[in-house]
Amino acid sequence: MEVDSSYSARDSYFCHNCENIESCIFCFNAKSMSYAICNTPVSREEYSRIKKMLLAYVNKELDEKNSLGLSIFNLSEFKDNRIGARV
């Protein structure tokens, strides 16, 4: 979901300008990473926990508003509210 200007990205969400990444969330300008959040490697369990929270938020927003305000281009606006407050 929302991976921009990236090559060979699998199971990744809200990433930009990445190459050869797998299981990453909110990563930018990253190369050859697995199980990372905000370009920081995490355990598989931590990645799964954060991914579950992110997808619950995305599904809730889509169900309630039929749209998603979260984008890789406006992540700083979500820093202290919504997802960030729960992590």
Secondary structure as UniProt FT lines:
FT   STRAND          3..4
FT   STRAND          7..10
FT   STRAND          15..16
FT   STRAND          19..25
FT   STRAND          34..37
FT   TURN            38..39
FT   STRAND          40..41
FT   HELIX           44..65
FT   TURN            72..73
FT   HELIX           75..78
FT   HELIX           83..86
//
